């Protein structure tokens, strides 16, 4: 799976990491629904850190289609809310 973090680049992750990312996505969705800005910020950073830790960065010149696009670390709660589907940032 190719994951893009807006403003940073792309990472290639094994599909086996999807479960961990989806758990963080579920937490993020719950925090957004409750308006928990502090929890949202912590969980967004944990989600992005997990992608960076578990994935292999692709070279900047690589133009792979991203299967998943995540917001930049500094994205606001409202900006991320606009990116969400009913299933969160990570469908499935």
mmCIF file of the C-alpha atoms, coordinates in Angstrom:
data_MODEL
# 
_entry.id   MODEL 
# 
loop_
_atom_site.group_PDB 
_atom_site.id 
_atom_site.type_symbol 
_atom_site.label_atom_id 
_atom_site.label_alt_id 
_atom_site.label_comp_id 
_atom_site.label_asym_id 
_atom_site.label_entity_id 
_atom_site.label_seq_id 
_atom_site.pdbx_PDB_ins_code 
_atom_site.Cartn_x 
_atom_site.Cartn_y 
_atom_site.Cartn_z 
_atom_site.occupancy 
_atom_site.B_iso_or_equiv 
_atom_site.pdbx_formal_charge 
_atom_site.auth_seq_id 
_atom_site.auth_comp_id 
_atom_site.auth_asym_id 
_atom_site.auth_atom_id 
_atom_site.pdbx_PDB_model_num 
ATOM 1  C CA . UNK A 1 1  ? 0.000   0.000  0.000  1.00 0.00 ? 1  UNK A CA 1 
ATOM 2  C CA . UNK A 1 2  ? 1.304   3.475  -0.900 1.00 0.00 ? 2  UNK A CA 1 
ATOM 3  C CA . UNK A 1 3  ? 0.492   6.177  1.660  1.00 0.00 ? 3  UNK A CA 1 
ATOM 4  C CA . UNK A 1 4  ? 0.983   9.893  1.084  1.00 0.00 ? 4  UNK A CA 1 
ATOM 5  C CA . UNK A 1 5  ? 1.365   12.364 3.922  1.00 0.00 ? 5  UNK A CA 1 
ATOM 6  C CA . UNK A 1 6  ? 0.419   15.741 2.490  1.00 0.00 ? 6  UNK A CA 1 
ATOM 7  C CA . UNK A 1 7  ? 3.427   18.041 2.275  1.00 0.00 ? 7  UNK A CA 1 
ATOM 8  C CA . UNK A 1 8  ? 5.913   15.272 3.119  1.00 0.00 ? 8  UNK A CA 1 
ATOM 9  C CA . UNK A 1 9  ? 5.939   12.494 0.550  1.00 0.00 ? 9  UNK A CA 1 
ATOM 10 C CA . UNK A 1 10 ? 5.021   8.841  0.087  1.00 0.00 ? 10 UNK A CA 1 
ATOM 11 C CA . UNK A 1 11 ? 5.723   5.628  2.020  1.00 0.00 ? 11 UNK A CA 1 
ATOM 12 C CA . UNK A 1 12 ? 5.291   2.017  0.971  1.00 0.00 ? 12 UNK A CA 1 
ATOM 13 C CA . UNK A 1 13 ? 3.710   -0.090 3.709  1.00 0.00 ? 13 UNK A CA 1 
ATOM 14 C CA . UNK A 1 14 ? 2.916   -3.774 3.879  1.00 0.00 ? 14 UNK A CA 1 
ATOM 15 C CA . UNK A 1 15 ? -0.815  -4.503 3.970  1.00 0.00 ? 15 UNK A CA 1 
ATOM 16 C CA . UNK A 1 16 ? -0.252  -6.212 7.331  1.00 0.00 ? 16 UNK A CA 1 
ATOM 17 C CA . UNK A 1 17 ? 0.195   -2.748 8.932  1.00 0.00 ? 17 UNK A CA 1 
ATOM 18 C CA . UNK A 1 18 ? -3.320  -1.728 7.920  1.00 0.00 ? 18 UNK A CA 1 
ATOM 19 C CA . UNK A 1 19 ? -4.783  -3.054 11.204 1.00 0.00 ? 19 UNK A CA 1 
ATOM 20 C CA . UNK A 1 20 ? -2.581  -0.771 13.335 1.00 0.00 ? 20 UNK A CA 1 
ATOM 21 C CA . UNK A 1 21 ? -3.268  2.253  11.146 1.00 0.00 ? 21 UNK A CA 1 
ATOM 22 C CA . UNK A 1 22 ? -7.004  1.563  11.139 1.00 0.00 ? 22 UNK A CA 1 
ATOM 23 C CA . UNK A 1 23 ? -7.069  1.414  14.963 1.00 0.00 ? 23 UNK A CA 1 
ATOM 24 C CA . UNK A 1 24 ? -5.451  4.865  15.148 1.00 0.00 ? 24 UNK A CA 1 
ATOM 25 C CA . UNK A 1 25 ? -7.863  6.126  12.502 1.00 0.00 ? 25 UNK A CA 1 
ATOM 26 C CA . UNK A 1 26 ? -10.829 4.926  14.597 1.00 0.00 ? 26 UNK A CA 1 
ATOM 27 C CA . UNK A 1 27 ? -9.432  6.795  17.631 1.00 0.00 ? 27 UNK A CA 1 
ATOM 28 C CA . UNK A 1 28 ? -8.941  9.922  15.524 1.00 0.00 ? 28 UNK A CA 1 
ATOM 29 C CA . UNK A 1 29 ? -12.519 9.775  14.269 1.00 0.00 ? 29 UNK A CA 1 
ATOM 30 C CA . UNK A 1 30 ? -13.883 9.451  17.819 1.00 0.00 ? 30 UNK A CA 1 
ATOM 31 C CA . UNK A 1 31 ? -11.808 12.410 19.008 1.00 0.00 ? 31 UNK A CA 1 
ATOM 32 C CA . UNK A 1 32 ? -12.969 14.528 16.110 1.00 0.00 ? 32 UNK A CA 1 
ATOM 33 C CA . UNK A 1 33 ? -16.608 13.678 16.782 1.00 0.00 ? 33 UNK A CA 1 
ATOM 34 C CA . UNK A 1 34 ? -16.223 14.646 20.441 1.00 0.00 ? 34 UNK A CA 1 
ATOM 35 C CA . UNK A 1 35 ? -14.245 17.816 19.614 1.00 0.00 ? 35 UNK A CA 1 
ATOM 36 C CA . UNK A 1 36 ? -11.223 16.637 21.630 1.00 0.00 ? 36 UNK A CA 1 
ATOM 37 C CA . UNK A 1 37 ? -8.566  18.899 20.069 1.00 0.00 ? 37 UNK A CA 1 
ATOM 38 C CA . UNK A 1 38 ? -5.728  17.608 22.283 1.00 0.00 ? 38 UNK A CA 1 
ATOM 39 C CA . UNK A 1 39 ? -6.587  13.962 21.655 1.00 0.00 ? 39 UNK A CA 1 
ATOM 40 C CA . UNK A 1 40 ? -7.003  14.656 17.945 1.00 0.00 ? 40 UNK A CA 1 
ATOM 41 C CA . UNK A 1 41 ? -3.536  16.237 17.748 1.00 0.00 ? 41 UNK A CA 1 
ATOM 42 C CA . UNK A 1 42 ? -1.888  13.345 19.649 1.00 0.00 ? 42 UNK A CA 1 
ATOM 43 C CA . UNK A 1 43 ? -3.610  10.661 17.586 1.00 0.00 ? 43 UNK A CA 1 
ATOM 44 C CA . UNK A 1 44 ? -2.963  12.382 14.251 1.00 0.00 ? 44 UNK A CA 1 
ATOM 45 C CA . UNK A 1 45 ? 0.736   12.575 15.134 1.00 0.00 ? 45 UNK A CA 1 
ATOM 46 C CA . UNK A 1 46 ? 0.710   8.911  16.242 1.00 0.00 ? 46 UNK A CA 1 
ATOM 47 C CA . UNK A 1 47 ? -0.911  7.895  12.944 1.00 0.00 ? 47 UNK A CA 1 
ATOM 48 C CA . UNK A 1 48 ? 1.636   9.825  10.876 1.00 0.00 ? 48 UNK A CA 1 
ATOM 49 C CA . UNK A 1 49 ? 4.516   8.530  13.020 1.00 0.00 ? 49 UNK A CA 1 
ATOM 50 C CA . UNK A 1 50 ? 3.278   4.960  12.477 1.00 0.00 ? 50 UNK A CA 1 
ATOM 51 C CA . UNK A 1 51 ? 3.358   5.457  8.698  1.00 0.00 ? 51 UNK A CA 1 
ATOM 52 C CA . UNK A 1 52 ? 6.891   6.854  8.911  1.00 0.00 ? 52 UNK A CA 1 
ATOM 53 C CA . UNK A 1 53 ? 8.052   4.071  11.271 1.00 0.00 ? 53 UNK A CA 1 
ATOM 54 C CA . UNK A 1 54 ? 6.426   1.125  9.497  1.00 0.00 ? 54 UNK A CA 1 
ATOM 55 C CA . UNK A 1 55 ? 6.861   2.274  5.915  1.00 0.00 ? 55 UNK A CA 1 
ATOM 56 C CA . UNK A 1 56 ? 9.748   2.687  3.531  1.00 0.00 ? 56 UNK A CA 1 
ATOM 57 C CA . UNK A 1 57 ? 9.956   6.212  2.102  1.00 0.00 ? 57 UNK A CA 1 
ATOM 58 C CA . UNK A 1 58 ? 9.712   6.445  -1.667 1.00 0.00 ? 58 UNK A CA 1 
ATOM 59 C CA . UNK A 1 59 ? 12.127  8.736  -3.487 1.00 0.00 ? 59 UNK A CA 1 
ATOM 60 C CA . UNK A 1 60 ? 10.798  12.235 -4.169 1.00 0.00 ? 60 UNK A CA 1 
ATOM 61 C CA . UNK A 1 61 ? 10.905  11.592 -7.916 1.00 0.00 ? 61 UNK A CA 1 
ATOM 62 C CA . UNK A 1 62 ? 8.672   8.500  -7.585 1.00 0.00 ? 62 UNK A CA 1 
ATOM 63 C CA . UNK A 1 63 ? 5.159   9.117  -8.895 1.00 0.00 ? 63 UNK A CA 1 
ATOM 64 C CA . UNK A 1 64 ? 3.247   6.163  -7.487 1.00 0.00 ? 64 UNK A CA 1 
ATOM 65 C CA . UNK A 1 65 ? -0.539  6.481  -7.128 1.00 0.00 ? 65 UNK A CA 1 
ATOM 66 C CA . UNK A 1 66 ? -1.335  6.834  -3.430 1.00 0.00 ? 66 UNK A CA 1 
ATOM 67 C CA . UNK A 1 67 ? -3.929  4.410  -2.095 1.00 0.00 ? 67 UNK A CA 1 
ATOM 68 C CA . UNK A 1 68 ? -4.261  6.492  1.046  1.00 0.00 ? 68 UNK A CA 1 
ATOM 69 C CA . UNK A 1 69 ? -3.741  10.239 1.569  1.00 0.00 ? 69 UNK A CA 1 
ATOM 70 C CA . UNK A 1 70 ? -3.248  11.524 5.108  1.00 0.00 ? 70 UNK A CA 1 
ATOM 71 C CA . UNK A 1 71 ? -3.255  15.156 6.248  1.00 0.00 ? 71 UNK A CA 1 
ATOM 72 C CA . UNK A 1 72 ? -0.119  17.113 7.098  1.00 0.00 ? 72 UNK A CA 1 
ATOM 73 C CA . UNK A 1 73 ? 0.887   17.086 10.787 1.00 0.00 ? 73 UNK A CA 1 
ATOM 74 C CA . UNK A 1 74 ? -0.154  20.720 11.230 1.00 0.00 ? 74 UNK A CA 1 
ATOM 75 C CA . UNK A 1 75 ? -3.623  20.208 9.707  1.00 0.00 ? 75 UNK A CA 1 
ATOM 76 C CA . UNK A 1 76 ? -6.443  21.610 11.802 1.00 0.00 ? 76 UNK A CA 1 
ATOM 77 C CA . UNK A 1 77 ? -9.336  19.578 13.128 1.00 0.00 ? 77 UNK A CA 1 
ATOM 78 C CA . UNK A 1 78 ? -11.628 21.306 10.592 1.00 0.00 ? 78 UNK A CA 1 
ATOM 79 C CA . UNK A 1 79 ? -9.270  20.577 7.681  1.00 0.00 ? 79 UNK A CA 1 
ATOM 80 C CA . UNK A 1 80 ? -9.111  16.900 8.601  1.00 0.00 ? 80 UNK A CA 1 
ATOM 81 C CA . UNK A 1 81 ? -12.878 16.769 9.098  1.00 0.00 ? 81 UNK A CA 1 
ATOM 82 C CA . UNK A 1 82 ? -13.251 17.840 5.437  1.00 0.00 ? 82 UNK A CA 1 
ATOM 83 C CA . UNK A 1 83 ? -11.043 14.897 4.337  1.00 0.00 ? 83 UNK A CA 1 
ATOM 84 C CA . UNK A 1 84 ? -13.006 12.284 6.268  1.00 0.00 ? 84 UNK A CA 1 
ATOM 85 C CA . UNK A 1 85 ? -15.430 9.767  4.939  1.00 0.00 ? 85 UNK A CA 1 
ATOM 86 C CA . UNK A 1 86 ? -17.925 8.006  7.205  1.00 0.00 ? 86 UNK A CA 1 
ATOM 87 C CA . UNK A 1 87 ? -15.198 5.414  7.792  1.00 0.00 ? 87 UNK A CA 1 
ATOM 88 C CA . UNK A 1 88 ? -12.486 7.906  8.781  1.00 0.00 ? 88 UNK A CA 1 
ATOM 89 C CA . UNK A 1 89 ? -9.324  8.664  6.830  1.00 0.00 ? 89 UNK A CA 1 
ATOM 90 C CA . UNK A 1 90 ? -8.665  4.973  6.195  1.00 0.00 ? 90 UNK A CA 1 
ATOM 91 C CA . UNK A 1 91 ? -11.588 3.210  4.528  1.00 0.00 ? 91 UNK A CA 1 
ATOM 92 C CA . UNK A 1 92 ? -12.239 -0.396 5.390  1.00 0.00 ? 92 UNK A CA 1 
# 
